[in-house]
Protein backbone atom coordinates (compact mmCIF):
# COMPACT_ATOMS: atom_id res chain seq x y z
CA UNK A 1 0.00 0.00 0.00
CA UNK A 2 1.35 3.41 -0.96
CA UNK A 3 1.47 5.94 1.87
CA UNK A 4 2.91 9.29 2.86
CA UNK A 5 3.40 11.37 5.98
CA UNK A 6 1.12 14.40 6.47
CA UNK A 7 2.46 17.88 7.14
CA UNK A 8 2.02 17.73 10.91
CA UNK A 9 0.56 19.35 12.83
CA UNK A 10 -2.61 19.06 10.83
CA UNK A 11 -5.86 21.02 11.17
CA UNK A 12 -4.19 24.11 12.64
CA UNK A 13 -3.53 27.56 11.21
CA UNK A 14 0.07 28.15 10.14
CA UNK A 15 1.08 31.74 9.33
CA UNK A 16 2.80 32.33 5.99
CA UNK A 17 2.69 36.13 5.68
CA UNK A 18 0.65 39.03 7.01
CA UNK A 19 -3.05 38.07 6.74
CA UNK A 20 -2.17 34.77 5.06
CA UNK A 21 -2.27 31.27 6.56
CA UNK A 22 -2.24 27.67 5.43
CA UNK A 23 -3.85 24.67 7.06
CA UNK A 24 -2.40 21.23 6.36
CA UNK A 25 -5.20 18.70 6.41
CA UNK A 26 -5.40 14.91 6.56
CA UNK A 27 -4.07 12.58 3.89
CA UNK A 28 -6.72 11.47 1.41
CA UNK A 29 -6.62 8.63 -1.11
CA UNK A 30 -7.57 8.65 -4.78
CA UNK A 31 -8.19 5.61 -6.98
CA UNK A 32 -5.39 4.80 -9.41
CA UNK A 33 -5.31 1.66 -11.56
CA UNK A 34 -5.61 -1.34 -9.18
CA UNK A 35 -4.90 0.62 -5.99
CA UNK A 36 -5.17 4.11 -4.51
CA UNK A 37 -2.61 6.86 -4.07
CA UNK A 38 -2.26 9.12 -1.01
CA UNK A 39 -2.33 12.91 -1.26
CA UNK A 40 -1.64 15.48 1.40
CA UNK A 41 -4.22 18.27 1.57
CA UNK A 42 -3.75 22.00 2.17
CA UNK A 43 -6.07 24.95 2.61
CA UNK A 44 -5.14 28.63 2.21
CA UNK A 45 -6.81 31.40 4.20
CA UNK A 46 -6.55 35.12 3.39
CA UNK A 47 -7.87 37.90 5.62
CA UNK A 48 -9.09 40.67 3.37
CA UNK A 49 -8.92 44.38 4.12
CA UNK A 50 -12.42 44.47 5.58
CA UNK A 51 -11.57 41.63 7.98
CA UNK A 52 -13.48 38.95 6.07
CA UNK A 53 -11.87 35.61 5.28
CA UNK A 54 -11.26 34.05 1.87
CA UNK A 55 -10.85 30.26 2.11
CA UNK A 56 -9.27 28.24 -0.71
CA UNK A 57 -9.61 24.44 -1.03
CA UNK A 58 -11.24 23.86 2.38
CA UNK A 59 -9.92 20.99 4.46
CA UNK A 60 -11.67 19.08 7.23
CA UNK A 61 -13.34 21.58 9.57
CA UNK A 62 -12.66 20.19 13.02
CA UNK A 63 -14.06 21.98 16.11
CA UNK A 64 -10.62 23.26 17.11
CA UNK A 65 -9.87 24.56 13.61
CA UNK A 66 -13.26 26.26 13.45
CA UNK A 67 -12.47 28.05 16.71
CA UNK A 68 -9.16 29.28 15.25
CA UNK A 69 -10.89 30.43 12.06
CA UNK A 70 -13.62 32.25 13.98
CA UNK A 71 -10.95 34.11 15.95
CA UNK A 72 -9.52 35.49 12.70
CA UNK A 73 -12.75 36.95 11.35
CA UNK A 74 -15.97 36.10 9.52
CA UNK A 75 -15.73 33.62 6.65
CA UNK A 76 -16.98 35.48 3.56
CA UNK A 77 -15.79 33.42 0.59
CA UNK A 78 -15.27 29.69 -0.04
CA UNK A 79 -13.36 28.57 -3.13
CA UNK A 80 -13.29 25.09 -4.69
CA UNK A 81 -10.46 25.59 -7.21
CA UNK A 82 -11.08 22.55 -9.43
CA UNK A 83 -13.27 19.48 -9.83
CA UNK A 84 -11.31 17.33 -7.38
CA UNK A 85 -10.98 19.89 -4.58
CA UNK A 86 -14.47 20.28 -3.18
CA UNK A 87 -14.67 17.37 -0.72
CA UNK A 88 -15.18 19.34 2.51
CA UNK A 89 -16.87 22.36 0.95
CA UNK A 90 -20.38 21.40 2.06
CA UNK A 91 -19.24 21.12 5.68
CA UNK A 92 -17.94 24.69 5.49
CA UNK A 93 -21.13 25.88 3.83
CA UNK A 94 -23.14 24.43 6.69
CA UNK A 95 -20.83 26.04 9.24
CA UNK A 96 -20.83 29.42 7.45
CA UNK A 97 -24.15 29.75 5.60
CA UNK A 98 -23.54 33.45 4.95
CA UNK A 99 -20.37 32.75 2.91
CA UNK A 100 -20.44 32.93 -0.88
CA UNK A 101 -19.05 29.91 -2.76
CA UNK A 102 -16.99 30.11 -5.96
CA UNK A 103 -15.64 27.52 -8.42
CA UNK A 104 -14.48 27.35 -12.04
CA UNK A 105 -16.61 25.57 -14.66
CA UNK A 106 -17.16 21.84 -14.21
CA UNK A 107 -16.96 21.63 -10.43
CA UNK A 108 -20.61 21.85 -9.48
CA UNK A 109 -21.55 18.60 -11.20
CA UNK A 110 -19.12 16.68 -8.98
CA UNK A 111 -19.76 18.72 -5.85
CA UNK A 112 -23.50 18.23 -6.13
CA UNK A 113 -22.95 14.59 -5.18
CA UNK A 114 -21.92 15.82 -1.73
CA UNK A 115 -24.71 18.38 -1.49
CA UNK A 116 -22.59 21.43 -2.38
CA UNK A 117 -23.65 24.20 -4.73
CA UNK A 118 -22.01 27.45 -5.86
CA UNK A 119 -23.07 31.07 -5.98
CA UNK A 120 -20.64 32.06 -8.74
CA UNK A 121 -18.73 30.38 -11.55
CA UNK A 122 -15.23 31.79 -11.96
CA UNK A 123 -14.31 32.95 -15.45
CA UNK A 124 -12.08 35.55 -17.05
CA UNK A 125 -13.73 38.54 -15.33
CA UNK A 126 -12.36 39.82 -12.02
CA UNK A 127 -14.39 39.04 -8.91
CA UNK A 128 -15.68 42.37 -7.63
CA UNK A 129 -15.76 41.21 -4.01
CA UNK A 130 -11.99 40.68 -3.85
CA UNK A 131 -10.48 41.99 -7.11
CA UNK A 132 -8.54 44.76 -5.36
CA UNK A 133 -6.70 42.22 -3.23
CA UNK A 134 -6.70 38.89 -5.09
CA UNK A 135 -6.25 38.29 -8.83
CA UNK A 136 -7.19 35.05 -10.52
CA UNK A 137 -6.85 33.19 -13.79
CA UNK A 138 -8.79 30.12 -14.95
CA UNK A 139 -6.69 27.46 -16.69
CA UNK A 140 -8.74 24.98 -18.73
CA UNK A 141 -7.73 21.56 -20.06
CA UNK A 142 -9.75 18.68 -21.43
CA UNK A 143 -10.10 17.03 -18.01
CA UNK A 144 -10.75 20.05 -15.83
CA UNK A 145 -10.48 23.78 -15.30
CA UNK A 146 -8.47 25.12 -12.38
CA UNK A 147 -8.69 28.61 -10.90
CA UNK A 148 -5.36 29.93 -9.61
CA UNK A 149 -4.96 32.99 -7.43
CA UNK A 150 -2.53 35.76 -6.51
CA UNK A 151 -2.67 37.54 -3.15
CA UNK A 152 -1.27 40.94 -4.00
CA UNK A 153 -0.23 42.15 -0.56
CA UNK A 154 1.97 39.14 0.18
CA UNK A 155 2.85 38.43 -3.47
CA UNK A 156 1.72 34.84 -2.98
CA UNK A 157 0.58 32.59 -5.83
CA UNK A 158 -1.90 29.90 -4.77
CA UNK A 159 -2.02 26.81 -7.01
CA UNK A 160 -3.83 23.52 -6.65
CA UNK A 161 -2.84 20.74 -9.07
CA UNK A 162 -0.99 22.81 -11.67
CA UNK A 163 2.17 22.04 -9.68
CA UNK A 164 2.53 19.09 -7.29
CA UNK A 165 5.78 18.77 -5.33
CA UNK A 166 6.02 15.64 -3.16
CA UNK A 167 9.01 15.42 -0.83
CA UNK A 168 10.81 12.04 -1.13
CA UNK A 169 11.32 11.68 2.61
CA UNK A 170 7.54 11.80 3.17
CA UNK A 171 6.83 9.02 0.66
CA UNK A 172 6.80 5.44 1.93
CA UNK A 173 8.38 2.98 -0.46
CA UNK A 174 10.73 3.10 -3.43
CA UNK A 175 7.93 2.38 -5.90
CA UNK A 176 5.91 5.37 -4.70
CA UNK A 177 8.96 7.63 -5.01
CA UNK A 178 9.64 6.21 -8.48
CA UNK A 179 6.05 6.91 -9.58
CA UNK A 180 6.31 10.50 -8.37
CA UNK A 181 9.64 10.98 -10.13
CA UNK A 182 8.24 9.46 -13.33
CA UNK A 183 5.17 11.68 -13.04
CA UNK A 184 7.25 14.84 -12.71
CA UNK A 185 5.99 15.68 -9.21
CA UNK A 186 8.99 14.89 -6.99
CA UNK A 187 10.52 17.72 -4.95
CA UNK A 188 12.37 19.92 -5.74
CA UNK A 189 11.38 19.50 -9.39
CA UNK A 190 7.61 19.54 -8.94
CA UNK A 191 5.44 20.31 -11.93
CA UNK A 192 2.10 19.48 -13.47
CA UNK A 193 1.66 15.68 -13.35
CA UNK A 194 2.51 14.20 -16.72
CA UNK A 195 -0.86 12.49 -17.06
CA UNK A 196 -2.54 15.87 -16.55
CA UNK A 197 -0.26 17.47 -19.15
CA UNK A 198 -1.81 15.17 -21.72
CA UNK A 199 -5.17 16.86 -21.11
CA UNK A 200 -3.71 20.17 -22.28
CA UNK A 201 -2.65 18.92 -25.72
CA UNK A 202 -5.24 21.09 -27.42
CA UNK A 203 -4.82 24.11 -25.15
CA UNK A 204 -1.09 24.50 -24.62
CA UNK A 205 -1.12 28.06 -25.92
CA UNK A 206 -3.87 29.01 -23.45
CA UNK A 207 -1.91 27.36 -20.62
CA UNK A 208 1.22 29.24 -21.66
CA UNK A 209 -0.67 32.55 -21.58
CA UNK A 210 -2.05 31.74 -18.14
CA UNK A 211 1.41 30.96 -16.77
CA UNK A 212 2.78 34.15 -18.33
CA UNK A 213 0.01 36.02 -16.53
CA UNK A 214 1.12 34.43 -13.25
CA UNK A 215 4.74 35.37 -13.92
CA UNK A 216 3.60 38.89 -14.74
CA UNK A 217 2.06 39.20 -11.31
CA UNK A 218 5.56 38.98 -9.85
CA UNK A 219 5.00 36.32 -7.18
CA UNK A 220 7.49 35.93 -4.35
CA UNK A 221 6.28 32.49 -3.22
CA UNK A 222 4.05 29.65 -4.42
CA UNK A 223 1.65 27.74 -2.22
CA UNK A 224 0.91 24.30 -3.66
CA UNK A 225 -1.82 22.04 -2.36
CA UNK A 226 0.19 18.80 -2.56
CA UNK A 227 3.74 18.76 -1.27
CA UNK A 228 6.35 21.35 -0.36
CA UNK A 229 5.62 24.97 -1.15
CA UNK A 230 8.15 27.23 -2.89
CA UNK A 231 9.12 29.94 -0.42
CA UNK A 232 11.40 31.83 -2.82
CA UNK A 233 12.31 32.24 -6.50
CA UNK A 234 8.67 31.83 -7.51
CA UNK A 235 9.07 33.22 -11.02
CA UNK A 236 12.04 30.96 -11.74
CA UNK A 237 10.14 27.93 -10.42
CA UNK A 238 7.19 28.74 -12.69
CA UNK A 239 9.48 28.98 -15.72
CA UNK A 240 11.13 25.69 -14.79
CA UNK A 241 7.89 23.84 -14.12
CA UNK A 242 6.25 25.04 -17.34
CA UNK A 243 9.23 24.97 -19.69
CA UNK A 244 7.38 22.17 -21.52
CA UNK A 245 4.85 24.70 -22.84
CA UNK A 246 7.54 27.16 -23.92
CA UNK A 247 7.36 29.66 -21.08
C-alpha positions, 0 to 999 in steps of 0.5 A: 500500500502506498502511503505518505506522511502528512504535514504535521501538525494538521488542522491548525492555522500556520502563518505564511505572511501578514493576513495569510495562513495555510492549514495542512489537512489529513491525507486522502486517497484517490483511486489509481489503476488497481490501488489508490494513491495518497495525497496530502491536503492543504487549505489557504486562508486570506484575511481581506482588508475588511476583515473577512476571510477568503478560504481556498480548497477547504480541508476538514473543519474540526471543532478546534480549527473552526475556533481558530478560524472564527478568531480570525474573522468572519468567513466570507468566501469559499473557493473550490479551485477545481473538480477534485478539490471540493470534498469538505466544501459542504461542511464549510457551507453548513458552518458558514451559511452566509459565505459565498461559494466560488468555483471554475466551470465543471466543479458543481456537477461533482460537488452536487454529489456531496450536497454542495452548490455554488453562488458564482462560476469563476471565469475571465472577469475579475471578482468584484468582491476581492479583485482589489486584493486577489487576482485570478486566472482560470486554466482549462484543459480537457479534463478540468479547469483550475482557478489559480490565485494571486494575493497581491499584498503578500505576493503569494501565488496559490495553485492547486494541481498545476504544480505538485511537489512531493518530498521524497522523505515523506513518501513510503516505499521506493515504488511510490517515489519512483512513480512521483519521479516518473510523473514529474511531481517529486521535490524539488522539481515539482510540476504538473503531473505528466498524465494531466499534461496530456489533457492540455494537448489542445490548449497548450497556448492558453496554458502558456498565456495563463502561466505568463500572466502568473509570472507577470504578477511577480509572485514571491512564493508559491503555495501548492496544495500537494507537497512542499511549497516554494518559499522563494524564486517563484518566477524561476520555479514557474518557468522551470515547471512550465518549460514544456509549454515554452514559457 
